[in-house]
Amino acid sequence: IDWQVSDAWRLHTSLGLLDSAVDRYSLEREVDIPGELTGRAFAHAPDYTLNLGVSHTRATVDGGHWVVGLDLNAAGGYFFDYSHDERASSRQVFNLRVARQWRQWKVQAWVRNLLDEEYHTRGFSFGLAPPWFERTRFTRLGDPRHYGLTINYQY
């Protein structure tokens, strides 16, 4: 949904819903992992994804304009893999952008993961550390807060 509320304000949103289930799985699970995969959700398949954003545009005297936008990107938790039952938690990440556009030029400053949320994108579970090689969770974190500047020239 994209709604131009007024000349200056715009709202947008999108929602994805997913209901997945493994109906059969022919590989054996590891011996120390109880339970069956049948009926469990797919790996890397969150039950929802959501984007919600607002932007404000202000015209300038030189015929250009400023744009400020804030977005929320969210996703539900999901299983990392089929070989174990480790899960990613749900996450909410905010992104901010400020842009100035005039004639053929556009300069945009942006911040992704504005609040520097820590979230996991990949995960594994296996025994690696001696002497007992106990099953341990290993994860990869999503991108921390990062920012940049983009300059565009359209000819």
Short mmCIF file of the C-alpha atoms (twelve columns), coordinates in Angstrom:
data_MODEL
# 
_entry.id   MODEL 
# 
loop_
_atom_site.group_PDB 
_atom_site.id 
_atom_site.type_symbol 
_atom_site.label_atom_id 
_atom_site.label_alt_id 
_atom_site.label_comp_id 
_atom_site.label_asym_id 
_atom_site.label_seq_id 
_atom_site.Cartn_x 
_atom_site.Cartn_y 
_atom_site.Cartn_z 
_atom_site.pdbx_PDB_model_num 
ATOM 1   C CA . ILE A 1   0.000  0.000   0.000   1 
ATOM 2   C CA . ASP A 2   1.336  3.389   -0.971  1 
ATOM 3   C CA . TRP A 3   -0.707 6.400   0.163   1 
ATOM 4   C CA . GLN A 4   0.077  10.003  -0.726  1 
ATOM 5   C CA . VAL A 5   -1.625 11.581  2.301   1 
ATOM 6   C CA . SER A 6   -0.916 15.142  1.142   1 
ATOM 7   C CA . ASP A 7   1.509  16.941  -1.142  1 
ATOM 8   C CA . ALA A 8   4.135  16.638  1.582   1 
ATOM 9   C CA . TRP A 9   3.378  13.335  3.341   1 
ATOM 10  C CA . ARG A 10  3.508  9.794   2.011   1 
ATOM 11  C CA . LEU A 11  2.889  6.523   3.881   1 
ATOM 12  C CA . HIS A 12  3.749  3.073   2.576   1 
ATOM 13  C CA . THR A 13  3.547  -0.446  3.890   1 
ATOM 14  C CA . SER A 14  3.856  -4.035  2.779   1 
ATOM 15  C CA . LEU A 15  3.090  -7.259  4.575   1 
ATOM 16  C CA . GLY A 16  4.114  -10.790 3.701   1 
ATOM 17  C CA . LEU A 17  2.514  -13.783 5.403   1 
ATOM 18  C CA . LEU A 18  3.834  -17.338 5.090   1 
ATOM 19  C CA . ASP A 19  2.552  -20.595 6.509   1 
ATOM 20  C CA . SER A 20  5.011  -23.360 5.632   1 
ATOM 21  C CA . ALA A 21  5.344  -26.946 6.807   1 
ATOM 22  C CA . VAL A 22  7.706  -29.772 5.915   1 
ATOM 23  C CA . ASP A 23  5.581  -32.670 4.674   1 
ATOM 24  C CA . ARG A 24  8.448  -35.160 4.253   1 
ATOM 25  C CA . TYR A 25  12.187 -35.183 4.760   1 
ATOM 26  C CA . SER A 26  14.343 -38.092 3.668   1 
ATOM 27  C CA . LEU A 27  17.631 -37.316 5.445   1 
ATOM 28  C CA . GLU A 28  18.329 -38.503 8.981   1 
ATOM 29  C CA . ARG A 29  18.591 -35.907 11.725  1 
ATOM 30  C CA . GLU A 30  21.575 -35.991 14.036  1 
ATOM 31  C CA . VAL A 31  21.306 -38.552 16.833  1 
ATOM 32  C CA . ASP A 32  21.109 -36.019 19.699  1 
ATOM 33  C CA . ILE A 33  18.340 -33.934 18.080  1 
ATOM 34  C CA . PRO A 34  14.926 -35.131 19.271  1 
ATOM 35  C CA . GLY A 35  11.738 -34.681 17.313  1 
ATOM 36  C CA . GLU A 36  10.673 -34.836 13.708  1 
ATOM 37  C CA . LEU A 37  10.879 -32.322 10.923  1 
ATOM 38  C CA . THR A 38  7.519  -33.278 9.502   1 
ATOM 39  C CA . GLY A 39  5.066  -30.509 10.318  1 
ATOM 40  C CA . ARG A 40  7.785  -28.017 11.250  1 
ATOM 41  C CA . ALA A 41  8.147  -24.730 9.336   1 
ATOM 42  C CA . PHE A 42  10.753 -24.423 6.580   1 
ATOM 43  C CA . ALA A 43  14.210 -23.102 7.422   1 
ATOM 44  C CA . HIS A 44  14.683 -19.353 6.799   1 
ATOM 45  C CA . ALA A 45  10.935 -18.889 6.355   1 
ATOM 46  C CA . PRO A 46  9.591  -16.276 8.791   1 
ATOM 47  C CA . ASP A 47  5.827  -16.359 9.218   1 
ATOM 48  C CA . TYR A 48  5.652  -12.614 8.473   1 
ATOM 49  C CA . THR A 49  7.675  -9.795  6.967   1 
ATOM 50  C CA . LEU A 50  6.644  -6.169  7.325   1 
ATOM 51  C CA . ASN A 51  7.759  -2.825  5.965   1 
ATOM 52  C CA . LEU A 52  6.187  0.371   7.230   1 
ATOM 53  C CA . GLY A 53  7.410  3.832   6.295   1 
ATOM 54  C CA . VAL A 54  6.701  7.513   6.220   1 
ATOM 55  C CA . SER A 55  8.326  10.274  4.190   1 
ATOM 56  C CA . HIS A 56  8.010  14.037  4.134   1 
ATOM 57  C CA . THR A 57  8.881  16.206  1.130   1 
ATOM 58  C CA . ARG A 58  9.485  19.955  1.291   1 
ATOM 59  C CA . ALA A 59  9.970  22.074  -1.817  1 
ATOM 60  C CA . THR A 60  12.788 24.620  -1.948  1 
ATOM 61  C CA . VAL A 61  12.904 28.043  -3.626  1 
ATOM 62  C CA . ASP A 62  15.336 26.798  -6.309  1 
ATOM 63  C CA . GLY A 63  12.814 24.235  -7.601  1 
ATOM 64  C CA . GLY A 64  14.365 21.315  -5.766  1 
ATOM 65  C CA . HIS A 65  13.173 19.558  -2.660  1 
ATOM 66  C CA . TRP A 66  14.173 17.888  0.575   1 
ATOM 67  C CA . VAL A 67  12.915 14.419  1.510   1 
ATOM 68  C CA . VAL A 68  13.116 12.826  4.974   1 
ATOM 69  C CA . GLY A 69  12.041 9.199   5.340   1 
ATOM 70  C CA . LEU A 70  11.843 6.663   8.149   1 
ATOM 71  C CA . ASP A 71  11.191 2.956   7.578   1 
ATOM 72  C CA . LEU A 72  10.592 -0.011  9.851   1 
ATOM 73  C CA . ASN A 73  11.523 -3.457  8.529   1 
ATOM 74  C CA . ALA A 74  10.398 -6.390  10.647  1 
ATOM 75  C CA . ALA A 75  10.393 -10.171 10.309  1 
ATOM 76  C CA . GLY A 76  9.183  -13.041 12.462  1 
ATOM 77  C CA . GLY A 77  11.466 -15.676 13.905  1 
ATOM 78  C CA . TYR A 78  12.494 -18.715 11.879  1 
ATOM 79  C CA . PHE A 79  14.469 -21.956 12.060  1 
ATOM 80  C CA . PHE A 80  18.068 -21.627 10.902  1 
ATOM 81  C CA . ASP A 81  18.329 -25.105 9.361   1 
ATOM 82  C CA . TYR A 82  16.849 -28.575 9.113   1 
ATOM 83  C CA . SER A 83  19.706 -30.338 10.934  1 
ATOM 84  C CA . HIS A 84  18.874 -28.702 14.294  1 
ATOM 85  C CA . ASP A 85  16.131 -26.711 16.020  1 
ATOM 86  C CA . GLU A 86  17.954 -23.415 16.662  1 
ATOM 87  C CA . ARG A 87  15.860 -20.359 15.789  1 
ATOM 88  C CA . ALA A 88  16.351 -16.703 14.958  1 
ATOM 89  C CA . SER A 89  14.260 -14.311 17.017  1 
ATOM 90  C CA . SER A 90  11.929 -11.826 15.388  1 
ATOM 91  C CA . ARG A 91  13.546 -8.510  14.536  1 
ATOM 92  C CA . GLN A 92  12.668 -4.867  13.950  1 
ATOM 93  C CA . VAL A 93  15.131 -2.558  12.205  1 
ATOM 94  C CA . PHE A 94  14.676 1.168   11.508  1 
ATOM 95  C CA . ASN A 95  16.251 2.963   8.549   1 
ATOM 96  C CA . LEU A 96  16.478 6.743   8.080   1 
ATOM 97  C CA . ARG A 97  17.248 8.810   4.995   1 
ATOM 98  C CA . VAL A 98  17.552 12.517  4.242   1 
ATOM 99  C CA . ALA A 99  17.845 13.623  0.616   1 
ATOM 100 C CA . ARG A 100 18.229 16.885  -1.252  1 
ATOM 101 C CA . GLN A 101 17.309 16.914  -4.926  1 
ATOM 102 C CA . TRP A 102 17.652 19.683  -7.505  1 
ATOM 103 C CA . ARG A 103 17.850 19.645  -11.282 1 
ATOM 104 C CA . GLN A 104 19.727 16.443  -12.217 1 
ATOM 105 C CA . TRP A 105 21.380 16.012  -8.813  1 
ATOM 106 C CA . LYS A 106 20.337 14.041  -5.762  1 
ATOM 107 C CA . VAL A 107 22.406 13.766  -2.581  1 
ATOM 108 C CA . GLN A 108 21.161 11.318  0.027   1 
ATOM 109 C CA . ALA A 109 22.483 10.608  3.528   1 
ATOM 110 C CA . TRP A 110 21.204 7.379   5.060   1 
ATOM 111 C CA . VAL A 111 21.470 5.259   8.194   1 
ATOM 112 C CA . ARG A 112 20.534 1.582   8.204   1 
ATOM 113 C CA . ASN A 113 19.764 -0.169  11.490  1 
ATOM 114 C CA . LEU A 114 19.379 3.243   13.115  1 
ATOM 115 C CA . LEU A 115 19.012 1.880   16.668  1 
ATOM 116 C CA . ASP A 116 21.912 -0.587  16.216  1 
ATOM 117 C CA . GLU A 117 19.720 -3.620  16.930  1 
ATOM 118 C CA . GLU A 118 21.545 -6.927  17.345  1 
ATOM 119 C CA . TYR A 119 19.872 -9.769  15.460  1 
ATOM 120 C CA . HIS A 120 20.895 -13.143 14.081  1 
ATOM 121 C CA . THR A 121 20.681 -14.053 10.392  1 
ATOM 122 C CA . ARG A 122 22.349 -17.488 10.283  1 
ATOM 123 C CA . GLY A 123 22.842 -20.140 12.924  1 
ATOM 124 C CA . PHE A 124 24.327 -23.557 13.406  1 
ATOM 125 C CA . SER A 125 24.425 -26.039 16.237  1 
ATOM 126 C CA . PHE A 126 27.099 -28.704 16.623  1 
ATOM 127 C CA . GLY A 127 29.806 -29.981 18.955  1 
ATOM 128 C CA . LEU A 128 33.143 -28.331 18.239  1 
ATOM 129 C CA . ALA A 129 34.977 -27.677 21.516  1 
ATOM 130 C CA . PRO A 130 36.960 -30.479 23.171  1 
ATOM 131 C CA . PRO A 131 36.984 -32.406 25.393  1 
ATOM 132 C CA . TRP A 132 33.240 -33.247 25.430  1 
ATOM 133 C CA . PHE A 133 32.214 -31.688 22.104  1 
ATOM 134 C CA . GLU A 134 28.939 -30.494 23.601  1 
ATOM 135 C CA . ARG A 135 26.429 -29.088 21.144  1 
ATOM 136 C CA . THR A 136 26.887 -25.305 20.933  1 
ATOM 137 C CA . ARG A 137 25.009 -22.599 19.071  1 
ATOM 138 C CA . PHE A 138 26.996 -20.505 16.595  1 
ATOM 139 C CA . THR A 139 25.359 -17.516 14.910  1 
ATOM 140 C CA . ARG A 140 26.079 -14.762 12.429  1 
ATOM 141 C CA . LEU A 141 24.824 -11.325 13.333  1 
ATOM 142 C CA . GLY A 142 22.987 -9.037  10.940  1 
ATOM 143 C CA . ASP A 143 24.544 -5.753  9.904   1 
ATOM 144 C CA . PRO A 144 25.124 -3.266  12.730  1 
ATOM 145 C CA . ARG A 145 24.277 0.414   12.331  1 
ATOM 146 C CA . HIS A 146 25.933 1.754   9.226   1 
ATOM 147 C CA . TYR A 147 25.569 4.939   7.275   1 
ATOM 148 C CA . GLY A 148 26.541 6.461   3.999   1 
ATOM 149 C CA . LEU A 149 26.166 9.148   1.437   1 
ATOM 150 C CA . THR A 150 24.877 8.518   -2.087  1 
ATOM 151 C CA . ILE A 151 25.254 11.075  -4.864  1 
ATOM 152 C CA . ASN A 152 23.318 10.658  -8.112  1 
ATOM 153 C CA . TYR A 153 23.482 12.635  -11.330 1 
ATOM 154 C CA . GLN A 154 20.834 11.910  -13.951 1 
ATOM 155 C CA . TYR A 155 21.607 12.989  -17.514 1 
# 
